[in-house]
Amino acid sequence: MFITFEGIDGCGKTTQISRFAATLRKRGIPILVTREPGGTEIGQAIRDILLDVDNTNIAPLTELFLYAADRAQHVAEVIKPALAANKWVISDRYFDATIVYQGVVLEHYDGLIEVLNREATLDCQPEITFLLDCPAEVGLERIAKRDQQEKKRDRFERKTLDFHIKIRYGYLALANKHKDRFRIIDGTLAEQRVAKKIREIINPYLPSK
C-alpha cells in the first residue's frame, strides 16, 4: 500500500509519520518510510539545492524540473521496488506537493506540471493521502518554536505568510478535487488525537491480528 502525507510547512507531518510507522511496525507490517525531495542519494543532492536559503535566484522552471528529477529517481529506485516487495510505502510529500507549491508560483504551467508528474511517477499513485490541515499562522508559529534560530529554516519555511496561506488553500482545493484519495485531518488538534484519527482511517486496510 502506498500512503502519502501532505500539508503546509509546520503542519505536523514528520511527527505523525513517525507515529504511524510505529503503529504499522507493531502490527508486523513491512514498511518503508521515505520523503520528497531527498528519498535517494541523488535526491538528497537535489534537496540540498532546492532548500538552500542562498539559492534565492533559482528560476521557477528550474525548481520544477529539479523536483521532477528527484521524483523520477525516487519512484524508480525506492518506491516501485518497495511496493513490488509487498512493503507499505509511506512518503512525506509526493506529486501533490509539486501541484500545489510550484503551481502557486507557475500559475500558467498546469499542463507542464501534470506532464512532468505523470512521466516521473510512472503512473505510481498513492492509495491514500493524508492532508494535515492547519492555518498558515499556526504552521509558521510551530516552525518558529522548533527552529528558534532563523538560520535553521529552509528556503520555503522563510517565505511570507501570504505564500503559506496560498499553499494551504491550494491543498484544500486539490483535496476537494480528489475526494476519493484525500483524507483531511485537523492539524491543530493535539498530537495524540491526530494520530488516533489516522489510525481510525487506516484500520480497515490493516490485516487482521
C-alpha positions as CSV (number, residue, x, y, z in Angstrom):
1,M,0.0,0.0,0.0
2,F,1.3,3.5,-0.9
3,I,0.4,6.3,1.5
4,T,1.4,9.9,1.3
5,F,1.3,12.8,3.8
6,E,0.9,16.3,2.7
7,G,0.4,19.8,4.2
8,I,1.9,23.2,4.7
9,D,5.2,23.6,6.5
10,G,4.7,23.1,10.2
11,C,1.5,21.1,9.9
12,G,3.0,18.1,11.8
13,K,3.7,15.6,9.0
14,T,7.0,14.4,10.4
15,T,5.7,13.7,13.8
16,Q,2.6,11.9,12.6
17,I,4.5,9.8,10.0
18,S,6.8,8.6,12.9
19,R,3.8,7.7,15.0
20,F,2.0,6.0,12.0
21,A,5.1,4.0,11.1
22,A,5.5,2.8,14.7
23,T,1.9,1.6,14.7
24,L,2.4,-0.4,11.5
25,R,5.6,-1.9,12.7
26,K,3.8,-3.1,15.9
27,R,1.3,-4.9,13.6
28,G,4.2,-6.6,11.9
29,I,3.6,-4.8,8.6
30,P,6.8,-4.4,6.5
31,I,7.1,-0.7,5.7
32,L,9.4,1.9,4.0
33,V,9.3,5.5,5.2
34,T,10.7,8.0,2.7
35,R,10.4,11.6,1.6
36,E,10.5,14.1,-1.2
37,P,12.7,15.6,-2.1
38,G,15.6,13.6,-0.8
39,G,14.5,10.0,-0.8
40,T,17.6,8.8,-2.7
41,E,21.2,9.7,-2.7
42,I,20.7,11.7,-5.9
43,G,17.5,13.1,-4.5
44,Q,19.4,14.3,-1.4
45,A,21.8,16.3,-3.6
46,I,18.8,17.8,-5.3
47,R,17.1,18.6,-1.9
48,D,20.2,20.5,-0.8
49,I,19.9,22.7,-3.9
50,L,16.2,23.2,-3.6
51,L,16.1,24.1,0.1
52,D,19.4,26.1,0.3
53,V,18.5,29.6,1.6
54,D,21.3,31.0,-0.5
55,N,19.6,29.9,-3.7
56,T,17.2,32.8,-3.8
57,N,17.7,33.3,-7.6
58,I,16.6,29.8,-8.6
59,A,14.3,30.1,-11.6
60,P,10.8,28.7,-11.1
61,L,11.1,26.4,-14.0
62,T,14.5,25.2,-12.7
63,E,12.8,24.4,-9.4
64,L,10.0,22.5,-11.1
65,F,12.4,20.4,-13.2
66,L,14.5,19.6,-10.2
67,Y,11.5,18.3,-8.3
68,A,10.6,16.2,-11.3
69,A,14.1,14.8,-11.5
70,D,14.0,13.9,-7.8
71,R,10.7,12.2,-8.1
72,A,11.7,10.2,-11.2
73,Q,14.7,8.8,-9.3
74,H,12.6,8.3,-6.1
75,V,10.0,6.2,-7.9
76,A,12.4,4.1,-9.9
77,E,14.9,3.5,-7.1
78,V,12.8,3.4,-4.0
79,I,9.0,3.4,-4.3
80,K,8.3,0.9,-7.0
81,P,10.8,-1.7,-5.7
82,A,9.4,-1.5,-2.2
83,L,5.8,-1.9,-3.4
84,A,6.9,-4.9,-5.6
85,A,8.4,-6.4,-2.4
86,N,4.9,-6.0,-0.8
87,K,6.0,-3.3,1.6
88,W,3.8,-0.4,2.7
89,V,5.4,2.8,1.5
90,I,4.8,6.0,3.5
91,S,6.1,9.2,1.8
92,D,6.5,12.6,3.3
93,R,5.2,14.6,0.3
94,Y,4.8,13.4,-3.3
95,F,3.5,14.8,-6.5
96,D,0.6,16.7,-4.8
97,A,3.3,19.0,-3.3
98,T,4.5,20.0,-6.7
99,I,1.0,20.6,-8.0
100,V,0.4,23.0,-5.0
101,Y,3.8,24.6,-4.3
102,Q,5.1,25.0,-7.9
103,G,1.5,25.7,-9.1
104,V,1.4,28.8,-6.8
105,V,4.5,30.2,-8.5
106,L,3.9,28.8,-12.0
107,E,0.3,29.7,-12.3
108,H,0.1,29.2,-16.1
109,Y,2.1,26.0,-16.3
110,D,-0.6,23.5,-15.0
111,G,-0.2,21.4,-18.2
112,L,3.6,21.1,-17.9
113,I,3.4,20.2,-14.2
114,E,0.8,17.5,-15.0
115,V,3.0,16.0,-17.7
116,L,6.2,16.0,-15.6
117,N,4.4,14.4,-12.7
118,R,2.9,11.7,-14.9
119,E,6.2,10.9,-16.6
120,A,8.2,11.0,-13.3
121,T,5.8,8.8,-11.3
122,L,5.5,6.0,-13.9
123,D,1.8,6.0,-13.1
124,C,2.6,5.2,-9.4
125,Q,-0.3,6.7,-7.5
126,P,-0.9,6.8,-3.7
127,E,-4.0,5.0,-2.5
128,I,-4.5,7.3,0.5
129,T,-3.2,10.8,1.0
130,F,-3.4,12.3,4.5
131,L,-3.7,16.1,4.4
132,L,-2.9,17.6,7.8
133,D,-4.6,20.9,7.5
134,C,-3.9,23.9,9.7
135,P,-3.9,27.7,9.3
136,A,-0.7,29.1,7.9
137,E,-0.2,31.2,11.0
138,V,-0.2,28.0,13.2
139,G,2.4,26.3,10.9
140,L,4.7,29.3,10.9
141,E,4.4,29.6,14.7
142,R,5.4,25.9,15.1
143,I,8.4,26.4,12.8
144,A,9.5,29.4,14.8
145,K,9.3,27.4,18.1
146,R,11.1,24.5,16.6
147,D,13.8,26.5,14.9
148,Q,14.3,29.5,17.2
149,Q,17.3,30.4,15.1
150,E,16.0,31.6,11.8
151,K,19.2,30.4,10.0
152,K,18.0,26.8,10.5
153,R,14.8,27.3,8.4
154,D,14.9,26.2,4.8
155,R,14.1,28.4,1.7
156,F,10.4,27.6,1.8
157,E,10.0,28.0,5.6
158,R,11.3,31.5,5.2
159,K,8.6,32.6,2.7
160,T,5.9,35.1,3.5
161,L,2.7,34.4,5.4
162,D,0.7,35.1,2.2
163,F,2.7,32.4,0.4
164,H,1.8,29.8,3.0
165,I,-1.8,30.8,3.0
166,K,-2.0,30.2,-0.7
167,I,-0.3,26.8,-0.2
168,R,-2.9,25.8,2.4
169,Y,-5.9,26.7,0.2
170,G,-4.2,25.1,-2.8
171,Y,-4.0,21.8,-0.8
172,L,-7.7,22.1,0.3
173,A,-8.8,22.7,-3.3
174,L,-6.8,19.7,-4.5
175,A,-8.2,17.5,-1.8
176,N,-11.7,18.6,-2.8
177,K,-10.9,17.6,-6.3
178,H,-9.7,14.2,-5.3
179,K,-12.0,13.2,-2.5
180,D,-11.6,9.5,-3.2
181,R,-7.9,9.6,-2.2
182,F,-7.5,12.5,0.2
183,R,-8.3,12.3,3.9
184,I,-8.3,15.8,5.6
185,I,-7.3,15.9,9.2
186,D,-7.4,18.9,11.5
187,G,-3.7,19.5,12.2
188,T,-4.5,21.9,15.1
189,L,-5.7,19.0,17.2
190,A,-3.5,17.5,19.9
191,E,-0.8,15.2,18.6
192,Q,-2.4,12.1,20.1
193,R,-5.8,13.0,18.6
194,V,-4.4,13.4,15.1
195,A,-2.6,10.1,15.4
196,K,-5.9,8.4,16.6
197,K,-7.8,9.8,13.6
198,I,-5.1,8.5,11.2
199,R,-5.4,5.0,12.9
200,E,-9.1,5.0,12.6
201,I,-8.9,5.7,8.9
202,I,-6.3,3.1,8.2
203,N,-7.8,0.3,10.4
204,P,-10.0,-1.1,7.6
205,Y,-6.9,-1.7,5.5
206,L,-4.9,-3.5,8.1
207,P,-4.6,-7.3,8.1
208,S,-6.4,-9.0,11.0
209,K,-4.2,-9.6,14.1
